[in-house]
Structures are given as C-alpha cells and as structure tokens.
Amino acid sequence: MFHLMFSLPWLIVATRFIAPLPWPWIVKLLLAAFLLLASQYHLFSRFTSGSVFAPEFPRPVVIGFNLFFGAIVLLAAMQVLLDIISILIFAVNWSFPAVPPGIRYGMGVAAVGLASFGIAQAIRVPPLKQIEVTIPGLSPDLDGYRMVQLTDLHISRLFTRDWARRVVEKTNALDADLIVITGDLIDGSVDIRREDIAPLADLKARDGVLTVPGNHEYFFEIDRWLAHLPGLNMRILANEHAVIARGDGRLVVAGVTDLSARMAGAIEPDVAKALRGAPPEAPIILLDHQPRLAARAASQGVALQLSGHTHGGMVRGLDQIVARANNGYVSGFYQVGTMQLYVNNGTGLWPGFALRIGVPAELTEFTLRAGHQRDGGT
C-alpha cells in the first residue's frame, strides 16, 4: 500500500501530462519509464537497506532521487490543478479547452525548478532562529537562560558526517547554557551510522546535552541507540527529568519516550513518571518528539513543550495535511491550556522526501524570560 500510494503521482504524470505531449511515442515511453524508476525510490531503498527510512545509496544518488521524485509529486499537483480548471471551463462552455504544449513545458520546467530549490533548502545547514519565551514562575536567577533546540537531524546518507559537523560548529558558536535534541537523530542502525553521528559528541553547553528518542530511533534497534548515545556526551531523558540550577532558581527539563514505543514493545511515554521527584515549585519544560499529546502534558503542569516530528509540513500547503495527522500542530507556537507548545520545523529532514518549499529548516535558540514574550528569527 505504501509503494502504491507513492506510485499514484507518477500515474497522473504519465497519463495526463506525458501522454498528450506532441512527441514521438518512443520518447514519451522512455520519459515515462525514467520517471517510473524515480517514483520507486522508496522501493529501491527497501531492497538495498531493508528499510524505506534509510536509503543507503551514495549521497548524489539520494539527492537525484529526491529531485526527480519531488518533481513528479509537484508536477502531478500542477496537472490535477490544470484538470480542475479544465473541468470548470467545461461546466461553462460544454467543451474542454485545448491545452497548448507550451503550458505543459512550462509546468515541467517549474516542477524541476521548484524541486531543485526545495532540496537545496532541505540539505543546507539551517539558519539560526532566535526566540524569547516567557516561562511563568521562572526565577530571576534563570532570566536570560539560553537553550538551543536541535531536532529531526535524520543523520543518514543525505545528512552526513560533514553536515553534522557543520551543525555542531554553528551550535557551539552560540555558547548556549543547554542543548536539547528532541528526537529523530538518525536514519539507520548503530553499525551503519556510527561514524556519521560521531560529530555530535562535540556539542558543548554549560549544562550539557539532553535528548529524547524520536519515532525513527524505534525503527533501528532502539535499545542499541539508547546505549550508544550517552557515549556521545548526551543524557537521555526516557521518562526522566533533569534539574537546572542557577543561584536559588530551579528549572525542570523533562523528557519522554516516543509514541512509537508501543509498536516496538519498549517503554511508553509517561509524563507523570518523568516528573516524579521534581522540585514542586520549579517551572517545567518538556521534551516530547511528537506534539500530538500536548494536552496531556498541559494537564501535568508543564509550562513549555518542545517538539519536532512534523518537519513543519515541508511544503507550504502540505503543512495543512501534516497538521491534521498531529492534532492540528505542525509549526511554531500554540497555546494548549496554560502551556505553550513549540513545534520545530526541524534541523534536518527524512531523506525519503527531502524538499522544503516555504517551510525553512531551523536551528533554534530560546532565551527564557520572566517578562513579556517576544519571538522572531534571523
């Protein structure tokens, strides 16, 4: 079903875009065959690595697959829009309009151009986004505390060791008090990704690096990853919390496991357990990879939840579909009861559909304030 779903855009392109072109049939057949191969990117990934989530082709091949697969999806969307317009014209004139070849040529160029732009935006080291956020009850001793959130790095054949190193350098240059990573660090097993993820051991902050697992860690030997990550100078908050102290001020940073634990037979997320024994008057920041259950965290007295998972929807318009699958949460700030929820667009992206159009990646620095909330980006 998964592979059939990703074949539908190709079917639309083959029958509604390529077939009407005024070209020799052999040229149209060859183009359709080439795009059919590109549309089966995930099937080839499954054959080569055993998983659609970790394509193990050389990086230029992964980029090429994303370029043409992305172009197919965009072109299919354009063709559907063109067909809707044609149907509306038919409803008025009782005849379908003739579509000049030039319109289709323009659509093809636009699809490839947008896909090229989208993958270039996806694979760059993301720009810095700086946010000031009010934390009710925050001690004056912690006012101005700076915390960097990384999420959805998806370190893989696309987001490689070199990319990870450059992200680390940019993060360390901020000289933050704390670094948090809200899941989906990798795509691949420990044995395959060991060298690619190694640069994360160089992340530096005064109060260290805290992380929680995302759903992709559960696809690749979660127990081995949970054993490996502490060796990279990370503290894993698997239904646990850490207490940050500055003078008389205290701040609780808690973390939970991911919802995917249910399918993997692993420890399920438990906010109450994560907060057990926390200082009762200290404000709470929760790290939870998926934003879906934000209301549950709000009921536990959490002041701020940091999540990822959605990649911000990746493409403007597609974000509305992604939001529906995540209880309406897809990008940016939301007020959930008395709790603030921030859904990060992601530092990286799943290499199976690595396009960003109108939804930039982000490397996010939060400055905690006891005063009025302001937010912005650079």
C-alpha positions as CSV (number, residue, x, y, z in Angstrom):
1,M,0.0,0.0,0.0
2,F,2.9,2.4,0.9
3,H,4.6,1.9,-2.5
4,L,1.2,2.0,-4.4
5,M,0.5,5.4,-2.8
6,F,3.8,6.8,-3.9
7,S,3.2,5.5,-7.4
8,L,0.0,7.5,-7.9
9,P,1.7,10.8,-8.7
10,W,3.6,9.0,-11.5
11,L,0.4,7.6,-12.9
12,I,-1.1,11.1,-13.1
13,V,2.0,12.4,-14.8
14,A,2.2,9.5,-17.2
15,T,-1.4,9.6,-18.3
16,R,-2.3,13.3,-18.0
17,F,1.0,15.1,-18.7
18,I,3.2,12.9,-20.8
19,A,0.6,11.1,-23.0
20,P,-0.8,14.4,-24.5
21,L,2.6,15.8,-25.4
22,P,3.2,16.1,-29.2
23,W,6.3,13.9,-29.1
24,P,7.2,10.6,-30.8
25,W,5.7,7.7,-28.8
26,I,9.2,6.2,-28.1
27,V,10.3,9.5,-26.5
28,K,7.2,9.6,-24.3
29,L,7.7,5.9,-23.4
30,L,11.3,6.5,-22.4
31,L,10.4,9.6,-20.3
32,A,7.6,7.7,-18.6
33,A,9.9,4.7,-17.9
34,F,12.6,7.0,-16.4
35,L,10.0,8.7,-14.1
36,L,8.6,5.4,-13.1
37,L,12.0,4.3,-11.9
38,A,12.4,7.6,-10.0
39,S,8.9,7.2,-8.4
40,Q,10.0,3.8,-6.9
41,Y,12.8,5.5,-4.8
42,H,11.4,4.0,-1.6
43,L,11.0,0.5,-3.1
44,F,14.7,0.6,-4.2
45,S,15.6,1.9,-0.7
46,R,13.8,-1.1,0.8
47,F,15.7,-3.5,-1.4
48,T,19.1,-2.0,-0.7
49,S,18.9,-1.3,3.0
50,G,15.8,-3.2,4.2
51,S,14.0,0.0,5.1
52,V,12.3,2.9,3.3
53,F,13.6,5.1,6.1
54,A,17.4,4.7,5.4
55,P,18.3,4.8,1.8
56,E,21.9,3.6,1.6
57,F,22.8,5.0,-1.9
58,P,25.7,7.4,-2.4
59,R,24.6,10.9,-1.5
60,P,24.4,12.2,-5.1
61,V,22.0,9.4,-5.9
62,V,19.9,10.2,-2.9
63,I,19.8,13.8,-4.0
64,G,18.9,12.8,-7.5
65,F,16.1,10.5,-6.4
66,N,14.7,13.3,-4.2
67,L,14.9,15.8,-7.1
68,F,13.0,13.7,-9.6
69,F,10.6,12.1,-7.1
70,G,9.9,15.6,-5.8
71,A,9.4,16.9,-9.4
72,I,6.9,14.1,-10.1
73,V,4.9,15.0,-7.0
74,L,4.9,18.7,-7.8
75,L,4.0,18.1,-11.5
76,A,1.2,15.7,-10.5
77,A,-0.2,18.5,-8.3
78,M,0.0,21.0,-11.1
79,Q,-1.6,18.6,-13.5
80,V,-4.5,18.0,-11.1
81,L,-5.0,21.8,-10.8
82,L,-4.9,22.1,-14.6
83,D,-7.6,19.4,-14.9
84,I,-9.8,21.1,-12.3
85,I,-9.6,24.3,-14.3
86,S,-10.4,22.4,-17.5
87,I,-13.4,20.9,-15.8
88,L,-14.6,24.3,-14.6
89,I,-14.3,25.6,-18.2
90,F,-16.2,22.6,-19.5
91,A,-19.0,23.4,-17.0
92,V,-19.4,26.8,-18.5
93,N,-18.7,26.2,-22.2
94,W,-19.6,22.5,-22.5
95,S,-16.3,21.8,-24.2
96,F,-12.8,21.0,-22.8
97,P,-10.2,23.6,-23.6
98,A,-7.2,22.7,-25.8
99,V,-4.1,22.9,-23.6
100,P,-1.1,24.2,-25.7
101,P,2.1,22.2,-25.4
102,G,3.8,25.3,-24.1
103,I,1.8,25.2,-20.9
104,R,2.9,21.7,-20.2
105,Y,6.5,22.6,-21.0
106,G,6.3,25.4,-18.5
107,M,4.8,23.1,-15.9
108,G,7.7,20.7,-16.4
109,V,10.3,23.4,-16.0
110,A,8.6,24.8,-13.0
111,A,8.3,21.4,-11.3
112,V,12.0,20.6,-11.8
113,G,13.0,24.1,-10.7
114,L,10.9,24.0,-7.6
115,A,12.2,20.5,-6.7
116,S,15.8,21.7,-7.2
117,F,15.1,24.7,-4.9
118,G,13.3,22.5,-2.4
119,I,16.1,20.0,-2.0
120,A,18.8,22.8,-1.8
121,Q,16.8,24.4,1.1
122,A,16.4,21.0,2.8
123,I,20.1,19.9,2.8
124,R,21.7,23.2,3.8
125,V,22.8,23.8,7.4
126,P,19.7,25.7,8.7
127,P,19.7,29.4,9.6
128,L,19.5,30.5,13.2
129,K,16.1,31.3,14.6
130,Q,16.1,33.2,17.9
131,I,13.1,33.2,20.2
132,E,12.4,34.8,23.5
133,V,9.7,32.9,25.5
134,T,8.1,33.7,28.8
135,I,8.2,30.9,31.4
136,P,5.7,31.5,34.3
137,G,7.3,31.2,37.6
138,L,10.8,31.5,36.2
139,S,13.3,32.7,38.8
140,P,15.2,35.9,38.1
141,D,18.3,33.9,38.5
142,L,17.3,32.0,35.3
143,D,16.1,35.0,33.4
144,G,18.1,35.1,30.1
145,Y,18.9,31.3,30.2
146,R,19.7,30.3,26.6
147,M,18.7,26.9,25.3
148,V,19.3,25.5,21.7
149,Q,16.9,23.0,20.3
150,L,18.0,20.6,17.5
151,T,15.5,18.1,16.2
152,D,14.9,15.7,13.3
153,L,18.6,15.7,12.3
154,H,17.9,12.4,10.4
155,I,21.7,11.8,10.1
156,S,21.9,9.5,7.1
157,R,23.5,9.2,3.6
158,L,21.9,12.6,2.9
159,F,22.7,14.4,6.2
160,T,26.2,13.1,6.5
161,R,29.1,13.4,9.0
162,D,30.2,16.6,7.3
163,W,26.7,18.1,7.6
164,A,26.6,17.1,11.3
165,R,30.0,18.6,11.9
166,R,28.9,21.9,10.5
167,V,25.7,21.9,12.5
168,V,27.8,21.2,15.6
169,E,30.1,24.1,14.8
170,K,27.2,26.5,14.3
171,T,25.5,25.4,17.5
172,N,28.7,25.6,19.6
173,A,29.3,29.1,18.4
174,L,26.1,30.2,20.3
175,D,27.8,29.3,23.6
176,A,24.4,28.2,25.0
177,D,23.6,27.2,28.5
178,L,21.8,24.0,27.4
179,I,21.4,22.0,24.2
180,V,18.3,19.8,23.7
181,I,17.7,17.3,20.9
182,T,14.0,16.3,20.5
183,G,14.4,13.0,18.6
184,D,14.9,11.5,15.2
185,L,18.7,11.9,15.4
186,I,19.3,9.2,12.8
187,D,18.1,7.0,10.0
188,G,20.0,3.7,10.1
189,S,21.4,1.2,12.5
190,V,24.2,1.9,15.0
191,D,26.7,-0.1,12.9
192,I,25.8,1.9,9.7
193,R,25.5,5.4,11.3
194,R,28.3,5.2,14.0
195,E,30.8,7.4,12.1
196,D,28.1,9.8,10.7
197,I,26.7,10.7,14.1
198,A,30.1,10.9,15.8
199,P,30.4,14.7,15.5
200,L,27.5,15.2,17.9
201,A,29.9,14.2,20.7
202,D,31.5,17.6,20.3
203,L,28.3,19.6,21.1
204,K,29.1,21.9,24.1
205,A,26.9,23.7,26.5
206,R,27.3,24.7,30.2
207,D,24.6,22.3,31.3
208,G,25.3,19.7,28.7
209,V,23.1,18.0,26.1
210,L,19.8,16.4,26.8
211,T,17.9,14.3,24.3
212,V,14.8,12.1,23.9
213,P,14.2,9.4,21.2
214,G,12.0,10.0,18.2
215,N,10.0,7.5,16.3
216,H,12.9,6.8,13.9
217,E,15.1,5.5,16.6
218,Y,12.5,2.8,17.2
219,F,12.8,1.7,13.6
220,F,16.5,0.9,14.1
221,E,17.4,-1.1,17.2
222,I,16.2,1.4,19.9
223,D,18.0,-0.4,22.7
224,R,21.3,-0.2,20.9
225,W,20.8,3.5,20.2
226,L,19.9,4.3,23.8
227,A,23.1,2.5,24.9
228,H,25.2,4.3,22.2
229,L,24.0,8.0,22.6
230,P,25.4,8.5,26.2
231,G,28.8,7.8,24.8
232,L,28.3,10.9,22.6
233,N,28.1,13.0,25.8
234,M,24.3,13.1,25.7
235,R,22.0,12.4,28.6
236,I,18.8,10.6,27.5
237,L,15.6,11.6,29.3
238,A,13.5,8.5,28.8
239,N,10.6,9.4,31.2
240,E,13.1,11.2,33.4
241,H,14.0,14.8,34.2
242,A,17.0,17.0,34.9
243,V,17.1,20.0,37.3
244,I,18.9,23.1,36.1
245,A,20.1,25.4,39.0
246,R,21.2,29.0,38.9
247,G,21.5,30.6,42.4
248,D,18.3,30.0,44.1
249,G,16.4,29.3,40.9
250,R,15.4,25.9,39.6
251,L,14.2,24.7,36.2
252,V,13.0,21.2,35.4
253,V,13.7,19.8,31.9
254,A,11.8,16.6,31.5
255,G,11.8,14.1,28.6
256,V,9.6,11.2,27.5
257,T,10.0,8.3,25.1
258,D,8.2,8.3,21.8
259,L,4.7,7.0,20.9
260,S,6.3,4.5,18.6
261,A,7.5,2.6,21.7
262,R,4.1,1.0,21.7
263,M,4.8,-0.8,18.4
264,A,8.3,-1.7,19.4
265,G,7.4,-3.2,22.8
266,A,9.6,-0.6,24.5
267,I,8.9,1.8,27.4
268,E,5.9,4.0,26.5
269,P,5.9,7.8,27.1
270,D,4.9,8.7,30.7
271,V,4.9,12.4,31.7
272,A,3.9,11.7,35.3
273,K,6.8,9.3,35.7
274,A,9.2,11.8,34.0
275,L,8.2,14.5,36.6
276,R,8.3,12.2,39.7
277,G,10.5,13.8,42.3
278,A,10.9,17.1,40.5
279,P,11.1,20.3,42.7
280,P,7.4,21.2,43.1
281,E,7.7,25.0,42.5
282,A,10.1,24.8,39.6
283,P,8.7,25.5,36.1
284,I,8.8,22.6,33.7
285,I,10.0,22.3,30.1
286,L,9.1,19.0,28.4
287,L,10.9,17.4,25.5
288,D,8.5,15.2,23.5
289,H,9.3,14.3,19.9
290,Q,5.7,14.3,18.7
291,P,3.3,17.2,19.5
292,R,0.1,15.1,19.3
293,L,-0.4,14.6,23.1
294,A,0.4,18.2,24.1
295,A,-2.9,18.4,26.1
296,R,-1.7,15.6,28.3
297,A,1.5,17.5,29.1
298,A,-0.5,20.7,29.8
299,S,-2.6,18.8,32.3
300,Q,0.6,17.9,34.2
301,G,1.6,21.5,34.8
302,V,4.2,21.8,32.0
303,A,5.0,25.4,31.1
304,L,6.6,24.8,27.7
305,Q,6.7,21.7,25.5
306,L,9.3,21.4,22.7
307,S,8.6,19.0,19.9
308,G,9.6,18.3,16.3
309,H,8.5,15.3,14.1
310,T,6.3,17.3,11.6
311,H,9.2,19.0,9.8
312,G,6.8,21.9,9.7
313,G,5.0,20.2,6.8
314,M,8.0,20.6,4.5
315,V,6.0,22.3,1.6
316,R,3.5,25.2,2.1
317,G,0.1,23.7,1.6
318,L,1.2,20.2,2.5
319,D,1.6,21.5,6.0
320,Q,-2.2,21.5,6.5
321,I,-2.3,17.8,5.8
322,V,0.5,17.1,8.2
323,A,-1.3,19.2,10.8
324,R,-4.3,17.0,10.7
325,A,-2.2,14.0,11.5
326,N,-0.8,15.7,14.5
327,N,-3.9,17.1,16.3
328,G,-3.5,20.4,14.4
329,Y,0.1,21.1,15.5
330,V,2.6,21.5,12.7
331,S,4.9,24.5,13.1
332,G,5.6,27.3,15.6
333,F,3.8,28.3,18.8
334,Y,0.5,27.0,20.1
335,Q,-1.3,27.7,23.4
336,V,-2.6,24.5,24.9
337,G,-4.4,25.3,28.1
338,T,-1.9,27.1,30.2
339,M,1.0,25.5,28.4
340,Q,3.0,26.8,25.4
341,L,3.9,24.3,22.7
342,Y,6.6,25.0,20.2
343,V,6.8,22.7,17.2
344,N,10.1,23.0,15.5
345,N,10.4,22.8,11.7
346,G,13.4,20.5,12.1
347,T,17.2,20.8,11.7
348,G,17.3,18.1,9.0
349,L,14.6,16.0,7.3
350,W,13.7,12.4,6.4
351,P,15.8,11.6,3.3
352,G,12.8,9.9,1.7
353,F,11.2,13.2,0.8
354,A,13.8,15.9,1.3
355,L,12.1,19.0,0.0
356,R,11.4,22.3,1.7
357,I,9.4,24.9,-0.1
358,G,8.2,27.8,2.1
359,V,8.9,25.9,5.3
360,P,12.6,26.6,6.3
361,A,14.6,24.3,8.5
362,E,15.8,25.9,11.7
363,L,18.5,25.8,14.3
364,T,16.6,27.3,17.2
365,E,17.8,29.3,20.2
366,F,15.4,30.0,23.1
367,T,16.1,32.8,25.6
368,L,13.9,32.2,28.7
369,R,12.3,35.3,30.2
370,A,10.1,36.1,33.2
371,G,8.7,39.1,31.4
372,H,6.7,39.6,28.2
373,Q,7.1,37.1,25.4
374,R,8.6,38.1,22.1
375,D,9.6,35.9,19.2
376,G,11.4,36.3,15.9
377,G,14.0,34.8,13.6
378,T,17.3,35.6,11.9
